[in-house]
């Protein structure tokens, strides 16, 4: 049985019902599939105008709406970007099966079916627009809905985001309940975001004015314990967090090997990805004076435990070395969608792009790339194999090197390298390289240069 919306060519079919759970899928008509092929041609042309032309003839083609929304967002037309996403969601809503429920938690949609993926992406993008507009509670409900569509596989890894939205919505008890109910079978304690966010929940609960004094002390003790355990398990979180909070740690912390540079350099790739994602997304929540003072006290206590050779320190070290060898695909998807620079730079494809042929990028490679950039040789290396390494190095070490990315893009444009200039600006402004095939680099030049 299916419900069909003839004006768009999208339908939703009920595949099966089992144990009270309904399994659905979206389907495309033959005409819609032909439009989809035209969309792929428009993408390959690297010209957003072709997508605009396609939308004029097919105003409810979902992938075109999603892609043009990204173009508008990059060009800082947020209102149009939101409207395009909402139009796509309206199209899906009209095509939904009568049994498909947004609130029951009993509707499933398989992400592995290509026709379903646009629905996930439209919901995710709408959720993020809501969060940025100051509606975290509504964004949280969308997050729960996305998670309910496939809670076992969690294809967009909403578990890396739901704690943030719960904290933003002050849903402290709900977050702690989720941590308790799902903690064991989903290994939530092994995710940096839950380890730190659960501790932060207990801290905020201990600060509530109407709380019984005895209960307040209990919550604070639990917060202290959980934060210390989180810092011992994930020491690589501290320094990047303080850096984004513009807090200068004291010498006892920076000089200690446990939180020093060696700790971050030695992080396994998957752990570095999770750490960067958490810090880049939630650092704003740690800027509050009371929270920062609590963090400072916990860091001191952790250093005492490390110096005293607390068994927990060695146990966590062993767990870090055995786990986090590689991240599952849903985490990579989430990092790409997050567009958090610190996290996307840890992705395998991005990280491997900084490797010279047949050898691992080392400190000497970084020094060589810095020297070439200092000498102003970026434009001269456009046609060589060094250019991707130079541009990546400029973006990832821009603050240390003091290079002016926008000036470099202007020089590339003046030398006739428009696509390279646009791509450099897109990466600098926070767009991941995986999206460059969908968003024309040339489209941003008039806006930003």
Helices and strands as residue ranges (DSSP letters): E 2-5, E 10-18, E 21-28, H 30-44, H 48-57, H 62-74, H 78-95, E 107-109, H 114-132, H 136-149, G 158-160, H 162-168, H 172-182, G 188-190, H 192-206, H 213-233, H 236-244, H 251-254, H 261-265, H 269-282, G 283-286, H 289-307, H 311-322, H 329-338, H 341-344, H 348-352, H 363-374, G 379-381, H 386-396, H 398-401, H 405-414, H 418-428, G 433-435, G 441-444, H 445-448
